[in-house]
């Protein structure tokens, strides 16, 4: 990997971390905004849903656009929009402006996250790709994990401070990217990649039959199920363990902190080794199986330690699933990286919207229903994983 390629990847990792940090900065200040401005829980729910909705709508469109005009201009625009979103949130006390800010933030995330993945796929070999996507996934998870803590600390000054700081970082990041990240052609030239056989394939339209191959359909279905399962599990977790197993706030904080540390370690230090040794398909199968078994285990557990161990396994499995599926997706079509990563992000957004709503409704019926339904989807995905094959290969028997 050349020095210029390493620099480009560092900029991509930092940009992805920054945007995901901004996504979660709002979490600890929500109660302050709600109480100070006398907003309802519905107002706050809509505010959060608008971010995922904008991301869902914009991701495939922007992904396709980045395939045509290049990654760098899309990334730079996304970081500037990220700055605009954060500054708008800091400036206003009007609900409608908050909503616009979150819509702009959703578009900025749609421009940065999948485009960074697409550019990383463009400039790495298939052997290097698992490691780099592991880094990007760690940046994605790290931003979401650290955001609430950083937001809470900065909110000690003022509940608007996190957004001013995030806006300033967004501006700095955009300037750094424009100045230091070479153009797409220069990055590709510096990467010294040998032309792959599939690099000459035409860029298929997303509605064409040629694009929607069986592996791509299966992988996108798994992206939807994994994001749906994670949000379905995570969104009600604190309520579930508090009311069923009497977890205190300190117990919940301990589990989430341990999960954050384990997640970053797995994605940065072990993911590439696991893929090189076992392959993405085996990692995907193992993670779906482990997540399904431990989700069922939680509904049958009798002690807090059982719940904590099962929880950490489930979160770790989800944290490995996303980069493993994404790595396989990037190998499925060399000429549609922006589109593939855009659709990836859109389906993740659908899961982020539907998962919490479904789990909340099922929780009102019975405490265990949400997790049993999530486990059912995970088992189906585990079985689907046996249909996976690499591009150009016949279905595997292993």
N, C-alpha and C positions, 0 to 999 in steps of 0.2 A: 504493500500500500504506500503510495507516494506521499511526500510531505504535504502537497497541496490537497490531496484527497483527505488526509487526516485533519487538516485545518477545516475543510468543508464539513466533515462529519462533526467536529467539535461545535461549529456554529449551529448546525442542525439540531444537535442534542440540546444545546443551551436554549435555542428558540422554542423547541417543543416543551422543555421544562418550564420556561417562563409562561407560556400560554396556559399550560395545565395548572400552574400556580395561580394564575388569575381566575381560572374557573372555580377553584375551591376557596379563594380568599374570602368570598362573600359569606361562606357558611357561618363562621363565628359571629359576624356582625348582624345577621338576620334578626335576632331578637331585639337588638338596639333599634334597627330601622323600623321594625314592626311596632314597637312600643312608642318610640318617639313620634312617629308619623301617624299613629293610630290606624294601622293597616290591619286587614283581616288575614287569617291563615290562607284563605283562598287567593288573596292578592299576592302573597308571597309564593304560593305554589305556581301561579300563572307566571310570575316573574322568572322563576327557575325553569319552567317548561319552555318558555320562549327561547332560551338559549339553545336547548336541545332541538327545538323545532327548526330554528334558523340553520343549525348545523346539519340537520337531516336534509333539508331542502337544498342547501348550497353545496354540500360536499361532492356529489357526483358531477354537478355542473362545473364546479371549479376544478375538479380533478381532470375532467375532459379538456378544460381550458388550458391547464398547465401542460398537458400533452402537446398542445398546439403552439403556445407562445413561449413556453419555457418555465422552469421552476423558480428561478431567481426573482423575476418581477412579481410573481404570485406571492412568494414568501415575504418580500419586502412590503407589499401592499397589505398583507395580512397582519404583519407586525405593527404597521401604522394604524390600522383599524383597531387592533388590540389596545394601543395607546388611547385612541379616541374613546373607545368603550369605557376604559378605566377612568379617564378624566371626566367624562359625562357623569359617571356614577358618583364621582367625588364632588362635582359642582352642584348637583341638584338635590332638592327635597320633594320633587314631584314624581308621583307614581308613574305617569306616562313616560317621563324621561328615563326613569329607571328601566322601564320595559324596552325602550328604544336602545338603551345601553346594552342590555342583555341580548337583544337581537343582533346588534353590531358585534358583540363579543362572540356570538355563535358563528357568524360569518367569518370572523377573524380566525377562530379555531378551525373552521372548515378549510381555510386557506393555508394554515401553517402545518397542522398535524399530518394530514394525508400527503401534502406536497413534500414535507420533509422525508416521509417514508419513501415516497416515489423517487426523490433525488438520491437518497441513500441506496435504493435498489439500482438506480441507473449507474452509479459509480463504483459498485462493489461486484466482485465475482460471486458466484453462487456459494462458494466455500466461505467467503468473508461475510456474506449477508446475514447469516444467523447471529453472528457476534454483534454486528452493527445494529440490527433490528432489536436485539436484546438491550443494547445501550439506549436506543430510542424509546423502547417500552419502559425501561427503568426511569428515563426522564419523564415519561408520561405518568407513570405511577408515582414517582418521587414528587412531582409537582402537586398531584392530587392529595398525596399523603401529608406533605409539609405545609401546604397552603393554609389549612385551618389553624395550625399552630402559629405560623408566622402572622396570619391575619389577626389572631387573638392577641399576640404580643403588641403588634402595631396599633391595634384598636385601644390599647391602654392609654395611648396618647390622645387619640380621637377616633371615632368609628369611621371617619373618612380617610384617615392616614393610610391604611392599607392600599387604597385605590390610587392615591397620589403617588405612592412609592411604586406601585405596579405600572402606572402610566409612564413614570420617568424611566423605569427599566425597559419598558416597551420601546420608547423612543431611542434609548441607547442601543438596544438590540437591533432595531431597524437600521440605524446608522452603521453599526459594526458589520451587519450583513451586507449592506450595499457596498461598503468600502473594501471589506476583506474577502467576501465570497466571490470568486471569479464567475464569469458567465457560464451558462450550462455547457457550451461547447468547449471552453477552456478546462472546466473541471473534468469533462469526459476525456479530453485529450490527455490531461495529466494523469488520469487514472490508469493508463496503460492497459486497458482491458482488451483482450482479444475478442474480435467480433464473434458473438455466439451464433449458433445456427438459427436460433429462433429470433435473433435480432432483426432479421430481414423480413419478418412477417408483416403484413399490412396491419395498420391500427384499425381494429374492427369497431363499428358503431355499437353502442351498448344495447341497441334493440335487435342487432343481427344475431342469427342463429349461430354463426361462427364464433361469436364471443362467448355465448353461454354454453360452454362445454360442461360435461358431467362433473369433473373435478371442481370447476369454479362454482357451480351451483351448490355442491356439497359444502365447500369451504365457506361460502357466504352464509349458508344455512347455519353452519357451526358458529360463525361470528355472531349472528343474531341470537342463537341459543345461549352462547357464553355470556354475552352482555346482558341478555334478559335474565339468565340465571344468577349472575353476579348481583345485579340490581335487585332482583326479586329476593335474594338472600340477604343482601347487605342493608336494604332500605328499612326492613323491620327488625333487624338483628337486635338493636339495643332494647326495643320494646319487648321482643320475644324473650331474651335472656333475663331481662329485669323481672318480668311478670311470671315466667315459668320457673326460672332457676334462681330468682332473687339476686341477680348480679347487681352490685353497686356501681356507681359511676367510675370509681377507681378500678374495679374489675374490668369494665368495658374499655376504659382508657388503656389498661395494661395489654389487653388482647389486641387492640388496634395498633398500639405502638410496636409490639412484637411482630405483628403482621407486616408493618411498614419496613422494619429492619430485615426480616426474612425475605420479603419481596424484592427489595433492592439487591440483596446478596445473590438470590437465585438468578435474577435477570442479568446482573453485571458479571458475576463470577462463574456461574454454573451453566447458564442456558446454552451457550455455544458448545461447551463440552458435551452436554447431553445430546444435542442435535447431531454433533459429529459422530458420537458413539452409537446412538440408537436410531437417529433419523427423526424427522418431524412427525411422521405418522405414528410411530410408537409413543412418542411424547404426548401427542394428542389423545391417543387411546387411553394411556395410563392416567392422564389428568382428568378426563371425563369419568373414568371408572372410579378414581379416588374421590372426586367431588361428589359423585352420586352416592357412594357407600357412606361417606362421612355426613352427608346431608340427612340421610335416613338415620344414621347413628345418633345425631343430635336429638331427633324426635323420640328416641328410645333411651337417651342417657339418664343417669340417676345422680351424677355428681358434677360439680363445676369443672373439675379437671378433665373429665371426659368431654365436656362441651368445649373447653379451651383448646384441647388437642385437636378435636374434630374441626373446629373453626379455623385453626391455623393451617391444617391440611387443605381445607376447602379454598381459602383465600390464596394459598400458594399454588394450588392447581389452576385456578382462574388466572393468576398472574403469569403462569407459564403458557397457558392455552393461547392467549392473544398473540404473543410474538411467534409462537409455533405456527399458528394458522396463517398469520400475516406473511411469514417467511415462505410458506408453500404457495400462497397467493402470488407473491412477487415472481415466483418461478413459472407460473402458469401462462403468462403472456408478456413477452419482453417489450412489446410496443404499446401497452395500455396501462403503464404503471400509475399514472395520475388518476385515470378512471377507476382502476381497481382499488386504489387506496381511498379514493373519494367514496365509492360505494361501501367500502369497509367502514368508514367513519359514519356514513348515513345509517347503516344497519345497527351500528353500536348505539347511535342516538335513539333509534326506534326501541331498542332494548332498554335504554335508560328511561324512556318515557313509559313504556308498557309494564316493565317489571315491577316498579314500585306501586303502580295503580292496582295491578292484579294481586300482589301480595297483601296490600291493604284491605282489599275487598274480601279475600279469603281469610285473613286474620280475624275479621269480624265474625266469621262463621265458626272457625275453630283455630286454635293456636297452631296446630300441626299442619293444617291444610296447605299453607304456602310452600313449606319445605318439601312436602310429599309431591306436590305438583312440579316444583323445580327439579326434584330428583327424577321424576318421570321423564322430563325433557332431556336431562343429562344422560339417562340410560339409552334413549333413542339416538342421541348424538354419538354415544359410544359405539352403538351398532353401525351407524352410518360411517364411522371412521374406517371400518373394514372395506368400504367401497372406494376409499381414496387411492389414487395412484399419482405418480409423478407424470408430468407432461411427456407424451410420447411412449409411455410404458403401458403394458397391459395391467389390468387389476392385479394387485399383489395378493398372494395367499397368506402372507405373514401377518 
